[in-house]
Amino acid sequence: MLQHKHAPWRAETKRSLRSGMIGVVALAACLGHAIPTTAQAQARPGEAGTAYKGMPSLAPIGARVDQNLPVPSSEVGPAVDPAKGYRLQELGRGLYMVTDNAYQSIFLTHETGVIVVDAPPSLAPRLKAAIAEVSSKPITHVVYSHAHVDHAGGVGSLGGRPVIIAHEETKRLLARAKDPNRPLPTVTFKDRYTLKAGGQVLELSYHGVAHQPGNIFIYAPEQKTLMVVDVVFPGWMPWRRFALAQDVPGYFEQVAQIAKMPFETFVGGHVSRVGTRADVVTQLEFMNDVKAAAANALKTTAFGAEMNPVDQSNPWAGFDNYIDRVVVQCVNTVSPKWQPRLAGYDVYIWDQCFAMEQSLRID
């Protein structure tokens, strides 16, 4: 019988927990063995003990599950032709998205060539074929959304000698990486840059640190399409810990800013479809609910409860116990509203609550 991630917290032979991630969260008993008593747990220091009070049914970080919550049919996305390995979608005059339903790149055709924005390694071998469907012109420009290899790591395989444009922070990070698959940009900017090629325009702008320094907004004004990568995930729970945001308050500010911009189509670099303003507003609402839940949990959770007295002199154990119980309350608070609304909710809700309580305490 399959065990689902939303099944109640109980004894399962296929679950294991990283001790320390969940503190003394439960690792249930195996095949009829009783859950260890306090005395027994003391005989095996460091092993998982019984669950915290009110432990959510959604499996925490480190717990293996046999099946996650199903992805809503609305978020599955149009099928990718297996013979091609990509799906091509027109977003406006000369503007196209290429996706394998996990990563997304865009390209903009103009009179003498093509502008490519990002070349994820999984898509880079297919980008030329996708471009060839609509244009025989060469790639004249490449724009880096940011420096991360999973979005920029295929640029070196595109060939030719395109002008490569990026924020100055992206150039700094790529110079440090010394990765031949991510060649250094030849044009950089600090705040804003307008890329004009024939009758096409892309407006590039920088709005500070959120996901990564140098992560820019790419806006096609005629096509009313905005691309911001690794910030908004239309219809889905964001990637873990608010997409590994290097600045959580900055991440919140950027999502709020995106919601106010004059776009009709949003490209986030991930998932199986493009987004709308409603998708951005939905993610911002979710984020604010997590923030409110974590803030309340920080205020109302008693320090040191449910601890083994032996550990009272261990400050790391005390804080771990407190943080874990804050996160338990956070997950319990937001799940009734958001579990049915976001694809992949169960995968990363624990990550979001951990990231939020940490940011609220120290940022």
Short mmCIF file of the C-alpha atoms (twelve columns), coordinates in Angstrom:
data_MODEL
# 
_entry.id   MODEL 
# 
loop_
_atom_site.group_PDB 
_atom_site.id 
_atom_site.type_symbol 
_atom_site.label_atom_id 
_atom_site.label_alt_id 
_atom_site.label_comp_id 
_atom_site.label_asym_id 
_atom_site.label_seq_id 
_atom_site.Cartn_x 
_atom_site.Cartn_y 
_atom_site.Cartn_z 
_atom_site.pdbx_PDB_model_num 
ATOM 1   C CA . MET A 1   0.000  0.000  0.000   1 
ATOM 2   C CA . LEU A 2   1.376  3.415  -0.953  1 
ATOM 3   C CA . GLN A 3   2.111  5.813  1.868   1 
ATOM 4   C CA . HIS A 4   1.193  9.393  0.963   1 
ATOM 5   C CA . LYS A 5   2.952  12.493 2.191   1 
ATOM 6   C CA . HIS A 6   -0.350 13.747 3.575   1 
ATOM 7   C CA . ALA A 7   -0.980 10.522 5.502   1 
ATOM 8   C CA . PRO A 8   -1.123 10.891 9.312   1 
ATOM 9   C CA . TRP A 9   2.166  10.871 11.215  1 
ATOM 10  C CA . ARG A 10  2.598  7.245  12.214  1 
ATOM 11  C CA . ALA A 11  4.903  4.235  12.277  1 
ATOM 12  C CA . GLU A 12  6.364  3.592  8.816   1 
ATOM 13  C CA . THR A 13  9.362  1.463  7.990   1 
ATOM 14  C CA . LYS A 14  10.244 3.617  4.960   1 
ATOM 15  C CA . ARG A 15  10.536 6.915  6.800   1 
ATOM 16  C CA . SER A 16  13.754 8.280  8.168   1 
ATOM 17  C CA . LEU A 17  14.588 11.654 9.669   1 
ATOM 18  C CA . ARG A 18  17.769 13.668 9.801   1 
ATOM 19  C CA . SER A 19  18.272 14.242 13.494  1 
ATOM 20  C CA . GLY A 20  18.905 17.920 14.077  1 
ATOM 21  C CA . MET A 21  16.655 19.091 11.217  1 
ATOM 22  C CA . ILE A 22  13.531 18.391 13.194  1 
ATOM 23  C CA . GLY A 23  15.136 18.193 16.628  1 
ATOM 24  C CA . VAL A 24  13.399 15.427 18.517  1 
ATOM 25  C CA . VAL A 25  10.708 14.906 15.901  1 
ATOM 26  C CA . ALA A 26  9.256  11.408 15.680  1 
ATOM 27  C CA . LEU A 27  10.790 8.578  13.764  1 
ATOM 28  C CA . ALA A 28  7.956  6.114  14.188  1 
ATOM 29  C CA . ALA A 29  8.464  2.595  15.379  1 
ATOM 30  C CA . CYS A 30  9.197  -0.261 12.992  1 
ATOM 31  C CA . LEU A 31  6.807  -3.168 12.471  1 
ATOM 32  C CA . GLY A 32  5.103  -3.184 15.803  1 
ATOM 33  C CA . HIS A 33  7.998  -2.077 17.974  1 
ATOM 34  C CA . ALA A 34  6.892  0.500  20.523  1 
ATOM 35  C CA . ILE A 35  8.026  4.123  20.175  1 
ATOM 36  C CA . PRO A 36  10.909 4.588  22.629  1 
ATOM 37  C CA . THR A 37  10.071 5.933  26.056  1 
ATOM 38  C CA . THR A 38  11.999 8.875  27.496  1 
ATOM 39  C CA . ALA A 39  14.219 6.524  29.434  1 
ATOM 40  C CA . GLN A 40  14.914 4.429  26.362  1 
ATOM 41  C CA . ALA A 41  15.616 7.528  24.294  1 
ATOM 42  C CA . GLN A 42  18.138 8.678  26.871  1 
ATOM 43  C CA . ALA A 43  20.008 5.420  26.311  1 
ATOM 44  C CA . ARG A 44  20.445 6.315  22.651  1 
ATOM 45  C CA . PRO A 45  21.364 10.023 22.558  1 
ATOM 46  C CA . GLY A 46  20.835 11.780 19.255  1 
ATOM 47  C CA . GLU A 47  18.229 9.389  17.901  1 
ATOM 48  C CA . ALA A 48  14.736 10.611 17.058  1 
ATOM 49  C CA . GLY A 49  12.161 10.410 19.806  1 
ATOM 50  C CA . THR A 50  8.445  11.071 19.959  1 
ATOM 51  C CA . ALA A 51  6.666  13.705 17.899  1 
ATOM 52  C CA . TYR A 52  6.056  17.257 19.036  1 
ATOM 53  C CA . LYS A 53  2.530  18.053 20.147  1 
ATOM 54  C CA . GLY A 54  0.350  18.995 17.197  1 
ATOM 55  C CA . MET A 55  2.812  17.589 14.664  1 
ATOM 56  C CA . PRO A 56  1.405  18.231 11.145  1 
ATOM 57  C CA . SER A 57  0.448  15.259 9.025   1 
ATOM 58  C CA . LEU A 58  2.616  16.554 6.163   1 
ATOM 59  C CA . ALA A 59  5.990  14.847 6.327   1 
ATOM 60  C CA . PRO A 60  8.791  17.161 7.517   1 
ATOM 61  C CA . ILE A 61  12.214 17.745 6.001   1 
ATOM 62  C CA . GLY A 62  14.172 14.513 5.931   1 
ATOM 63  C CA . ALA A 63  11.144 12.212 6.008   1 
ATOM 64  C CA . ARG A 64  10.963 9.913  3.027   1 
ATOM 65  C CA . VAL A 65  7.563  9.370  1.439   1 
ATOM 66  C CA . ASP A 66  6.419  6.969  -1.263  1 
ATOM 67  C CA . GLN A 67  4.079  9.432  -2.969  1 
ATOM 68  C CA . ASN A 68  3.555  13.171 -2.784  1 
ATOM 69  C CA . LEU A 69  0.279  15.020 -3.062  1 
ATOM 70  C CA . PRO A 70  -1.013 14.910 -6.656  1 
ATOM 71  C CA . VAL A 71  -0.318 17.890 -8.896  1 
ATOM 72  C CA . PRO A 72  -3.575 19.639 -9.888  1 
ATOM 73  C CA . SER A 73  -4.421 19.063 -13.550 1 
ATOM 74  C CA . SER A 74  -4.411 22.841 -14.098 1 
ATOM 75  C CA . GLU A 75  -0.680 22.910 -13.304 1 
ATOM 76  C CA . VAL A 76  0.460  19.905 -15.323 1 
ATOM 77  C CA . GLY A 77  0.932  22.037 -18.441 1 
ATOM 78  C CA . PRO A 78  0.689  21.190 -22.149 1 
ATOM 79  C CA . ALA A 79  2.590  18.092 -23.187 1 
ATOM 80  C CA . VAL A 80  6.134  18.280 -24.533 1 
ATOM 81  C CA . ASP A 81  6.714  16.510 -27.846 1 
ATOM 82  C CA . PRO A 82  9.067  13.676 -26.830 1 
ATOM 83  C CA . ALA A 83  10.720 13.720 -30.246 1 
ATOM 84  C CA . LYS A 84  11.648 17.393 -29.785 1 
ATOM 85  C CA . GLY A 85  12.174 17.473 -26.034 1 
ATOM 86  C CA . TYR A 86  10.758 20.992 -25.813 1 
ATOM 87  C CA . ARG A 87  7.574  23.003 -26.259 1 
ATOM 88  C CA . LEU A 88  7.513  26.304 -28.139 1 
ATOM 89  C CA . GLN A 89  4.951  28.965 -27.226 1 
ATOM 90  C CA . GLU A 90  4.484  32.347 -28.907 1 
ATOM 91  C CA . LEU A 91  4.056  35.198 -26.414 1 
ATOM 92  C CA . GLY A 92  3.703  38.123 -28.835 1 
ATOM 93  C CA . ARG A 93  5.257  39.456 -32.031 1 
ATOM 94  C CA . GLY A 94  8.551  37.651 -32.402 1 
ATOM 95  C CA . LEU A 95  8.695  36.587 -28.742 1 
ATOM 96  C CA . TYR A 96  8.712  32.904 -27.812 1 
ATOM 97  C CA . MET A 97  9.095  30.734 -24.745 1 
ATOM 98  C CA . VAL A 98  10.939 27.415 -24.932 1 
ATOM 99  C CA . THR A 99  10.314 24.931 -22.132 1 
ATOM 100 C CA . ASP A 100 10.719 21.293 -21.168 1 
ATOM 101 C CA . ASN A 101 7.953  21.916 -18.582 1 
ATOM 102 C CA . ALA A 102 10.545 22.321 -15.833 1 
ATOM 103 C CA . TYR A 103 12.852 25.085 -17.141 1 
ATOM 104 C CA . GLN A 104 12.001 28.047 -19.346 1 
ATOM 105 C CA . SER A 105 13.959 30.274 -21.727 1 
ATOM 106 C CA . ILE A 106 12.706 32.995 -24.045 1 
ATOM 107 C CA . PHE A 107 13.964 34.349 -27.361 1 
ATOM 108 C CA . LEU A 108 13.041 37.438 -29.354 1 
ATOM 109 C CA . THR A 109 13.440 37.531 -33.133 1 
ATOM 110 C CA . HIS A 110 14.348 40.736 -34.975 1 
ATOM 111 C CA . GLU A 111 15.239 41.742 -38.520 1 
ATOM 112 C CA . THR A 112 18.844 40.508 -38.449 1 
ATOM 113 C CA . GLY A 113 18.937 37.936 -35.677 1 
ATOM 114 C CA . VAL A 114 17.698 36.539 -32.396 1 
ATOM 115 C CA . ILE A 115 18.036 37.580 -28.745 1 
ATOM 116 C CA . VAL A 116 18.149 34.672 -26.269 1 
ATOM 117 C CA . VAL A 117 17.404 35.123 -22.573 1 
ATOM 118 C CA . ASP A 118 18.940 32.292 -20.525 1 
ATOM 119 C CA . ALA A 119 20.096 28.889 -21.728 1 
ATOM 120 C CA . PRO A 120 19.453 26.270 -19.035 1 
ATOM 121 C CA . PRO A 121 21.681 23.223 -19.613 1 
ATOM 122 C CA . SER A 122 18.601 21.009 -19.981 1 
ATOM 123 C CA . LEU A 123 17.282 23.220 -22.805 1 
ATOM 124 C CA . ALA A 124 20.450 24.514 -24.456 1 
ATOM 125 C CA . PRO A 125 20.895 21.520 -26.810 1 
ATOM 126 C CA . ARG A 126 17.354 22.157 -28.125 1 
ATOM 127 C CA . LEU A 127 17.351 25.947 -28.264 1 
ATOM 128 C CA . LYS A 128 18.776 26.156 -31.760 1 
ATOM 129 C CA . ALA A 129 16.160 23.719 -33.051 1 
ATOM 130 C CA . ALA A 130 13.417 25.732 -31.368 1 
ATOM 131 C CA . ILE A 131 14.719 28.974 -32.879 1 
ATOM 132 C CA . ALA A 132 15.014 27.345 -36.299 1 
ATOM 133 C CA . GLU A 133 11.273 26.698 -36.279 1 
ATOM 134 C CA . VAL A 134 10.625 30.432 -36.633 1 
ATOM 135 C CA . SER A 135 13.900 32.062 -37.757 1 
ATOM 136 C CA . SER A 136 16.982 31.240 -39.814 1 
ATOM 137 C CA . LYS A 137 18.863 34.255 -38.424 1 
ATOM 138 C CA . PRO A 138 21.863 33.902 -36.034 1 
ATOM 139 C CA . ILE A 139 21.862 34.531 -32.300 1 
ATOM 140 C CA . THR A 140 23.062 38.115 -31.986 1 
ATOM 141 C CA . HIS A 141 22.533 38.716 -28.252 1 
ATOM 142 C CA . VAL A 142 22.308 36.663 -25.069 1 
ATOM 143 C CA . VAL A 143 20.920 38.039 -21.811 1 
ATOM 144 C CA . TYR A 144 21.696 36.455 -18.457 1 
ATOM 145 C CA . SER A 145 18.809 36.696 -15.993 1 
ATOM 146 C CA . HIS A 146 21.372 35.907 -13.278 1 
ATOM 147 C CA . ALA A 147 24.520 33.847 -12.750 1 
ATOM 148 C CA . HIS A 148 23.208 30.495 -11.521 1 
ATOM 149 C CA . VAL A 149 24.391 27.556 -13.595 1 
ATOM 150 C CA . ASP A 150 20.960 25.949 -13.925 1 
ATOM 151 C CA . HIS A 151 19.822 28.944 -16.009 1 
ATOM 152 C CA . ALA A 152 23.068 30.158 -17.568 1 
ATOM 153 C CA . GLY A 153 25.073 26.953 -17.899 1 
ATOM 154 C CA . GLY A 154 24.129 26.304 -21.522 1 
ATOM 155 C CA . VAL A 155 25.199 29.663 -22.967 1 
ATOM 156 C CA . GLY A 156 28.669 28.405 -23.876 1 
ATOM 157 C CA . SER A 157 27.150 25.745 -26.132 1 
ATOM 158 C CA . LEU A 158 25.163 28.200 -28.259 1 
ATOM 159 C CA . GLY A 159 28.200 29.037 -30.382 1 
ATOM 160 C CA . GLY A 160 28.818 32.118 -32.469 1 
ATOM 161 C CA . ARG A 161 29.955 35.428 -31.025 1 
ATOM 162 C CA . PRO A 162 26.818 37.030 -29.574 1 
ATOM 163 C CA . VAL A 163 26.860 40.149 -27.433 1 
ATOM 164 C CA . ILE A 164 26.296 38.908 -23.878 1 
ATOM 165 C CA . ILE A 165 24.478 41.309 -21.549 1 
ATOM 166 C CA . ALA A 166 24.121 41.056 -17.771 1 
ATOM 167 C CA . HIS A 167 24.088 43.025 -14.570 1 
ATOM 168 C CA . GLU A 168 27.511 43.971 -13.209 1 
ATOM 169 C CA . GLU A 169 26.978 41.713 -10.182 1 
ATOM 170 C CA . THR A 170 26.379 38.778 -12.495 1 
ATOM 171 C CA . LYS A 171 29.695 39.469 -14.221 1 
ATOM 172 C CA . ARG A 172 31.439 39.545 -10.821 1 
ATOM 173 C CA . LEU A 173 29.944 36.186 -9.836  1 
ATOM 174 C CA . LEU A 174 30.752 34.598 -13.195 1 
ATOM 175 C CA . ALA A 175 34.337 35.866 -13.026 1 
ATOM 176 C CA . ARG A 176 34.632 34.117 -9.670  1 
ATOM 177 C CA . ALA A 177 33.080 30.908 -11.019 1 
ATOM 178 C CA . LYS A 178 35.522 30.639 -13.970 1 
ATOM 179 C CA . ASP A 179 33.044 28.393 -15.790 1 
ATOM 180 C CA . PRO A 180 33.638 28.073 -19.558 1 
ATOM 181 C CA . ASN A 181 29.990 27.130 -19.986 1 
ATOM 182 C CA . ARG A 182 29.028 30.568 -18.633 1 
ATOM 183 C CA . PRO A 183 31.166 33.031 -20.634 1 
ATOM 184 C CA . LEU A 184 31.608 36.488 -19.150 1 
ATOM 185 C CA . PRO A 185 29.208 39.182 -20.346 1 
ATOM 186 C CA . THR A 186 30.580 41.701 -22.817 1 
ATOM 187 C CA . VAL A 187 28.106 44.429 -21.793 1 
ATOM 188 C CA . THR A 188 27.085 45.174 -18.208 1 
ATOM 189 C CA . PHE A 189 24.871 47.724 -16.503 1 
ATOM 190 C CA . LYS A 190 24.120 48.924 -12.967 1 
ATOM 191 C CA . ASP A 191 20.468 50.036 -12.874 1 
ATOM 192 C CA . ARG A 192 18.828 49.952 -16.315 1 
ATOM 193 C CA . TYR A 193 19.676 48.976 -19.863 1 
ATOM 194 C CA . THR A 194 17.528 49.166 -23.006 1 
ATOM 195 C CA . LEU A 195 18.367 46.552 -25.612 1 
ATOM 196 C CA . LYS A 196 17.205 47.599 -29.094 1 
ATOM 197 C CA . ALA A 197 17.619 45.282 -32.046 1 
ATOM 198 C CA . GLY A 198 15.833 46.212 -35.239 1 
ATOM 199 C CA . GLY A 199 12.243 46.915 -34.314 1 
ATOM 200 C CA . GLN A 200 12.367 44.948 -31.054 1 
ATOM 201 C CA . VAL A 201 13.046 46.182 -27.513 1 
ATOM 202 C CA . LEU A 202 13.869 44.558 -24.183 1 
ATOM 203 C CA . GLU A 203 14.057 46.696 -21.049 1 
ATOM 204 C CA . LEU A 204 16.460 45.299 -18.434 1 
ATOM 205 C CA . SER A 205 16.389 46.576 -14.862 1 
ATOM 206 C CA . TYR A 206 17.900 45.735 -11.496 1 
ATOM 207 C CA . HIS A 207 15.913 45.934 -8.269  1 
ATOM 208 C CA . GLY A 208 18.393 44.776 -5.644  1 
ATOM 209 C CA . VAL A 209 19.203 41.474 -3.990  1 
ATOM 210 C CA . ALA A 210 16.439 38.913 -3.564  1 
ATOM 211 C CA . HIS A 211 17.144 35.514 -5.125  1 
ATOM 212 C CA . GLN A 212 20.752 36.361 -6.043  1 
ATOM 213 C CA . PRO A 213 22.763 39.549 -6.569  1 
ATOM 214 C CA . GLY A 214 22.439 40.542 -10.209 1 
ATOM 215 C CA . ASN A 215 19.047 38.888 -10.772 1 
ATOM 216 C CA . ILE A 216 17.285 41.236 -13.217 1 
ATOM 217 C CA . PHE A 217 13.827 41.995 -14.578 1 
ATOM 218 C CA . ILE A 218 13.490 41.500 -18.366 1 
ATOM 219 C CA . TYR A 219 10.498 43.298 -19.876 1 
ATOM 220 C CA . ALA A 220 9.260  43.220 -23.476 1 
ATOM 221 C CA . PRO A 221 7.031  46.326 -23.602 1 
ATOM 222 C CA . GLU A 222 5.345  45.672 -26.962 1 
ATOM 223 C CA . GLN A 223 4.529  42.083 -25.993 1 
ATOM 224 C CA . LYS A 224 3.680  43.085 -22.400 1 
ATOM 225 C CA . THR A 225 5.745  40.149 -21.118 1 
ATOM 226 C CA . LEU A 226 7.867  40.223 -17.977 1 
ATOM 227 C CA . MET A 227 10.534 37.629 -17.144 1 
ATOM 228 C CA . VAL A 228 11.963 37.401 -13.636 1 
ATOM 229 C CA . VAL A 229 13.631 34.077 -12.879 1 
ATOM 230 C CA . ASP A 230 13.497 32.132 -9.607  1 
ATOM 231 C CA . VAL A 231 11.181 34.575 -7.853  1 
ATOM 232 C CA . VAL A 232 7.574  33.736 -8.806  1 
ATOM 233 C CA . PHE A 233 6.381  30.204 -9.606  1 
ATOM 234 C CA . PRO A 234 2.930  30.445 -11.230 1 
ATOM 235 C CA . GLY A 235 0.493  28.016 -9.632  1 
ATOM 236 C CA . TRP A 236 3.174  26.300 -7.570  1 
ATOM 237 C CA . MET A 237 4.723  26.442 -4.158  1 
ATOM 238 C CA . PRO A 238 8.002  28.383 -4.538  1 
ATOM 239 C CA . TRP A 239 11.204 26.355 -4.569  1 
ATOM 240 C CA . ARG A 240 12.575 25.626 -1.136  1 
ATOM 241 C CA . ARG A 241 13.287 28.460 1.315   1 
ATOM 242 C CA . PHE A 242 11.682 31.083 -0.937  1 
ATOM 243 C CA . ALA A 243 13.729 29.887 -3.898  1 
ATOM 244 C CA . LEU A 244 16.931 30.018 -1.840  1 
ATOM 245 C CA . ALA A 245 16.525 33.770 -1.530  1 
ATOM 246 C CA . GLN A 246 19.750 35.390 -0.379  1 
ATOM 247 C CA . ASP A 247 17.692 38.277 1.001   1 
ATOM 248 C CA . VAL A 248 14.244 37.217 2.235   1 
ATOM 249 C CA . PRO A 249 12.920 40.763 2.900   1 
ATOM 250 C CA . GLY A 250 14.228 41.750 -0.545  1 
ATOM 251 C CA . TYR A 251 12.456 38.756 -2.046  1 
ATOM 252 C CA . PHE A 252 9.151  39.871 -0.530  1 
ATOM 253 C CA . GLU A 253 9.693  43.396 -1.844  1 
ATOM 254 C CA . GLN A 254 10.393 42.154 -5.368  1 
ATOM 255 C CA . VAL A 255 7.266  39.991 -5.557  1 
ATOM 256 C CA . ALA A 256 5.207  42.996 -4.419  1 
ATOM 257 C CA . GLN A 257 6.926  45.150 -7.052  1 
ATOM 258 C CA . ILE A 258 6.296  42.593 -9.807  1 
ATOM 259 C CA . ALA A 259 2.590  42.612 -8.935  1 
ATOM 260 C CA . LYS A 260 2.456  46.333 -9.785  1 
ATOM 261 C CA . MET A 261 4.226  46.179 -13.147 1 
ATOM 262 C CA . PRO A 262 2.377  46.597 -16.479 1 
ATOM 263 C CA . PHE A 263 2.663  43.050 -17.823 1 
ATOM 264 C CA . GLU A 264 0.083  40.596 -19.118 1 
ATOM 265 C CA . THR A 265 2.300  37.515 -19.388 1 
ATOM 266 C CA . PHE A 266 4.858  36.438 -16.788 1 
ATOM 267 C CA . VAL A 267 7.766  34.042 -17.346 1 
ATOM 268 C CA . GLY A 268 9.375  32.732 -14.160 1 
ATOM 269 C CA . GLY A 269 12.020 30.391 -15.556 1 
ATOM 270 C CA . HIS A 270 10.386 27.292 -14.060 1 
ATOM 271 C CA . VAL A 271 7.240  25.132 -14.029 1 
ATOM 272 C CA . SER A 272 5.105  24.160 -16.993 1 
ATOM 273 C CA . ARG A 273 3.268  27.343 -17.943 1 
ATOM 274 C CA . VAL A 274 3.518  31.096 -18.121 1 
ATOM 275 C CA . GLY A 275 1.868  33.178 -15.437 1 
ATOM 276 C CA . THR A 276 -0.549 36.053 -15.023 1 
ATOM 277 C CA . ARG A 277 -0.834 38.954 -12.615 1 
ATOM 278 C CA . ALA A 278 -3.273 36.807 -10.605 1 
ATOM 279 C CA . ASP A 279 -0.527 34.190 -10.155 1 
ATOM 280 C CA . VAL A 280 1.824  36.829 -8.764  1 
ATOM 281 C CA . VAL A 281 -0.845 38.178 -6.405  1 
ATOM 282 C CA . THR A 282 -1.606 34.641 -5.231  1 
ATOM 283 C CA . GLN A 283 2.036  33.922 -4.412  1 
ATOM 284 C CA . LEU A 284 2.362  37.230 -2.564  1 
ATOM 285 C CA . GLU A 285 -0.748 36.415 -0.526  1 
ATOM 286 C CA . PHE A 286 0.708  33.016 0.371   1 
ATOM 287 C CA . MET A 287 4.027  34.559 1.372   1 
ATOM 288 C CA . ASN A 288 2.336  37.142 3.581   1 
ATOM 289 C CA . ASP A 289 0.272  34.420 5.251   1 
ATOM 290 C CA . VAL A 290 3.454  32.453 6.015   1 
ATOM 291 C CA . LYS A 291 5.049  35.603 7.402   1 
ATOM 292 C CA . ALA A 292 2.069  36.324 9.668   1 
ATOM 293 C CA . ALA A 293 1.894  32.702 10.844  1 
ATOM 294 C CA . ALA A 294 5.614  32.558 11.634  1 
ATOM 295 C CA . ALA A 295 5.525  35.919 13.437  1 
ATOM 296 C CA . ASN A 296 2.647  34.781 15.625  1 
ATOM 297 C CA . ALA A 297 4.331  31.455 16.343  1 
ATOM 298 C CA . LEU A 298 7.546  33.202 17.409  1 
ATOM 299 C CA . LYS A 299 5.544  35.265 19.912  1 
ATOM 300 C CA . THR A 300 3.376  32.480 21.314  1 
ATOM 301 C CA . THR A 301 5.722  29.471 21.482  1 
ATOM 302 C CA . ALA A 302 7.222  28.865 24.933  1 
ATOM 303 C CA . PHE A 303 10.964 28.306 25.037  1 
ATOM 304 C CA . GLY A 304 12.105 24.942 26.407  1 
ATOM 305 C CA . ALA A 305 8.824  23.031 26.426  1 
ATOM 306 C CA . GLU A 306 8.848  19.307 25.581  1 
ATOM 307 C CA . MET A 307 12.602 19.065 26.204  1 
ATOM 308 C CA . ASN A 308 14.442 16.297 27.975  1 
ATOM 309 C CA . PRO A 309 15.724 17.847 31.236  1 
ATOM 310 C CA . VAL A 310 19.153 16.401 30.451  1 
ATOM 311 C CA . ASP A 311 19.393 18.843 27.521  1 
ATOM 312 C CA . GLN A 312 18.547 22.004 29.474  1 
ATOM 313 C CA . SER A 313 22.215 23.006 29.607  1 
ATOM 314 C CA . ASN A 314 22.636 22.607 25.824  1 
ATOM 315 C CA . PRO A 315 21.735 25.973 24.220  1 
ATOM 316 C CA . TRP A 316 21.797 24.543 20.680  1 
ATOM 317 C CA . ALA A 317 19.252 21.899 21.690  1 
ATOM 318 C CA . GLY A 318 17.103 24.531 23.370  1 
ATOM 319 C CA . PHE A 319 16.962 26.768 20.307  1 
ATOM 320 C CA . ASP A 320 16.412 23.799 18.003  1 
ATOM 321 C CA . ASN A 321 13.483 22.686 20.131  1 
ATOM 322 C CA . TYR A 322 12.000 26.190 20.082  1 
ATOM 323 C CA . ILE A 323 12.488 26.738 16.335  1 
ATOM 324 C CA . ASP A 324 11.037 23.333 15.467  1 
ATOM 325 C CA . ARG A 325 7.885  24.019 17.479  1 
ATOM 326 C CA . VAL A 326 7.552  27.488 15.915  1 
ATOM 327 C CA . VAL A 327 7.660  25.851 12.483  1 
ATOM 328 C CA . VAL A 328 5.157  23.167 13.504  1 
ATOM 329 C CA . GLN A 329 2.706  25.940 14.415  1 
ATOM 330 C CA . CYS A 330 3.447  27.838 11.191  1 
ATOM 331 C CA . VAL A 331 2.785  24.783 9.000   1 
ATOM 332 C CA . ASN A 332 -0.427 23.997 10.872  1 
ATOM 333 C CA . THR A 333 -1.660 27.571 10.479  1 
ATOM 334 C CA . VAL A 334 -1.229 27.971 6.718   1 
ATOM 335 C CA . SER A 335 -1.959 24.439 5.479   1 
ATOM 336 C CA . PRO A 336 -5.792 24.458 5.575   1 
ATOM 337 C CA . LYS A 337 -5.923 27.448 3.200   1 
ATOM 338 C CA . TRP A 338 -2.961 26.799 0.930   1 
ATOM 339 C CA . GLN A 339 -2.524 23.027 0.628   1 
ATOM 340 C CA . PRO A 340 -5.408 22.803 -1.892  1 
ATOM 341 C CA . ARG A 341 -4.260 25.848 -3.869  1 
ATOM 342 C CA . LEU A 342 -0.549 25.396 -4.674  1 
ATOM 343 C CA . ALA A 343 0.978  22.518 -6.614  1 
ATOM 344 C CA . GLY A 344 3.888  20.935 -4.750  1 
ATOM 345 C CA . TYR A 345 2.667  22.433 -1.479  1 
ATOM 346 C CA . ASP A 346 3.686  19.452 0.649   1 
ATOM 347 C CA . VAL A 347 7.196  19.341 -0.808  1 
ATOM 348 C CA . TYR A 348 8.400  22.727 0.465   1 
ATOM 349 C CA . ILE A 349 6.015  24.107 3.096   1 
ATOM 350 C CA . TRP A 350 8.389  23.132 5.906   1 
ATOM 351 C CA . ASP A 351 11.239 24.903 4.102   1 
ATOM 352 C CA . GLN A 352 9.207  28.099 3.767   1 
ATOM 353 C CA . CYS A 353 8.283  28.194 7.446   1 
ATOM 354 C CA . PHE A 354 11.887 27.534 8.507   1 
ATOM 355 C CA . ALA A 355 13.157 30.299 6.210   1 
ATOM 356 C CA . MET A 356 10.490 32.732 7.403   1 
ATOM 357 C CA . GLU A 357 11.060 32.295 11.130  1 
ATOM 358 C CA . GLN A 358 14.805 32.640 10.649  1 
ATOM 359 C CA . SER A 359 14.388 35.823 8.626   1 
ATOM 360 C CA . LEU A 360 11.967 37.340 11.136  1 
ATOM 361 C CA . ARG A 361 14.382 36.649 13.985  1 
ATOM 362 C CA . ILE A 362 17.592 37.917 12.434  1 
ATOM 363 C CA . ASP A 363 17.029 40.076 9.303   1 
# 
